[in-house]
Amino acid sequence: MEAATATRAPGWLAALLPVGLLGAAIGLFLLFDAPGLERNGIPVEEVAVERTVLRPGEIELSLRNDGPDAVQIEQAIVNDGFAAFEQDDDELGRLDRSKVTIDYPWIEGEAYEVVLLTATGGTVDQSIEVAAETPEADAGFYGLMALIGLYVGLIPVAIGMLWLPWMRRLDRRWMQFLLALTLGLLVFLGIDAALEGLALGASGAESLGGGALMWLGAAIAYLVLAGVDGVLSRRDRGGGTHVALLVAIGIGLHNLGEGLVIGSAYAVGSLALGAALVVGFALHNTTEGLAIVAPVAEERAPVRLLALLGLIAGAPAILGAWVGASAFNPSLAALLFGLGVGAIARVVVQIAPQVRDSDGRLLHPLAAGGLIAGLVLMYVTGLLISV
């Protein structure tokens, strides 16, 4: 009996047996060039335009083959006129990425319709609503993006956190109202981020996931924050510090996506960084600071902790602006917005029990009023923003 036990194969080897057989079957299938399966019909050509860069006399399109078959670009048309062009690769295989540079004397502020013709007569369309030279990614450029991030993210959040001394003077019932208002703010942010992520995913390469990337990011962020919440809860039993931290992380991930969209809009010339936009973001994002400090209003949180929370919530807007303006990608943007959605969803689940009244009701009149106030506040201030 002992000899038989000693020679028995380890358990992990048995687990690898199905994997090995599957690999062998796939290898044989590819080795014999998929016997029995032949192309029926014309090739399926699907190409996504991931980025547009404008330089003096040039229009550069970053393409990704989003379909199952190889694609060849044969001609380029700008506003119904043929134009000379160059491309990195003569043929794009599945998921391959290539750049097409079109020689065209575009005029700043004008609109252009770019059409690429494939070898089979298919078209790849891209609209340029307002032509503007794409800024070079130098130190001055990144400094400007950092300034934008400060204006729309860090400064408004910090200002909103200054409501903390006033909140500490409120009684318990009104604190429940403010927590419910916080829930309304976060629910609105989550819905807004989800819609934005789905739209960006749909505009990117479907073969990379499309809108599903938003849901993937949401699931990852929710599960990661659930684990973080478990660790923080053991260290901060009965306190609101870890809740405030989760709120800051959720808002920070949302501001990361917000900065991404702002930076990309600035790079293509469709964003005018005027006073109206700055004021709009200031009013809109100041409410986020209120959401961060509400969970710690009944505690004596140190100033350095509050500063850290504000940094976590607001600074990602700077990183988002950098990425959006220099290397925007719709699929990446959809994933990042999804992270914000998942983080916010986890925070909502965490805060919701704290608004219950003495009878255990979640939607008592005061809480319902706070939820409505939060939703309406975010909607009204959001009307001031146009990116």
Order of alpha helices (4+ residues) and beta strands (2+ residues): alpha-alpha-beta-beta-beta-beta-beta-beta-beta-beta-alpha-alpha-alpha-alpha-alpha-alpha-alpha-alpha-alpha-alpha-alpha
